[in-house]
Amino acid sequence: MRIQVVLQQLASGMLRSLWIFILTLVFSLPLGLIVSFGRMSKNVVLRTIVKIYISIMRGTPLMLQLLVVYFGPYYLFGMSIGGNYRFTAIIIGFSVNYAAYFAEIYRSGIESMPAGQYEAAQLLGYSKSSTFFRIILPQVMKRILPSITNEVITLVKDTSLAFSLAYAEMFTIAKQIAASQTSFVPFIAAGVFYYIFNLVVALIMERIEKSMSYYR
């Protein structure tokens, strides 16, 4: 099979992987912040529930979580599931999984901020919400950006796990081409795609990190 044909077929899978990547970040980043609030809540019940959720998400394979999200409605509630739900299940599974990791990253950044900043903002008349979103959060984002970058790069590679729900993202297409043509070329091409994808993400995150540097 000509390499041009392989690349064209992989490109369609790459677009699907890209959508998984983008939508997961869109939902998991803000959800992770909300979860981090629950993790730091003074309400013991809420804090315990969130800790259990984070523990489950971090302690079980993402592939298993995808299967639970996809097949759970049928086995638990007898609801019919179809092909249209497959992509939705993938986004839900990825989002709730990565939200747990982002929540712990947010929590570590928020708890690292000096208490004096909250007290100073209160003296200046800032409300609690204004203090957090205008003073604390921008500093937190700068501190946690390297950790966020690591998770984002991992997400690029984890998009290949969508194959567990028979979703034809890039790696699945590469396997199909390789099996039908008995060729290793599709795997090499897929590896190059993933590397370039990760390289672009890393460069973008590096630019963001530099733009947030206060000491240049």
Salt bridges, closest charged atoms under 4 A:
GLU104 OE2 - ARG39 NE 3.54
GLU104 OE1 - ARG58 NH1 3.46
GLU104 OE1 - ARG107 NH2 3.08
GLU111 OE1 - ARG107 NH1 3.12
GLU206 OE2 - LYS210 NZ 3.54
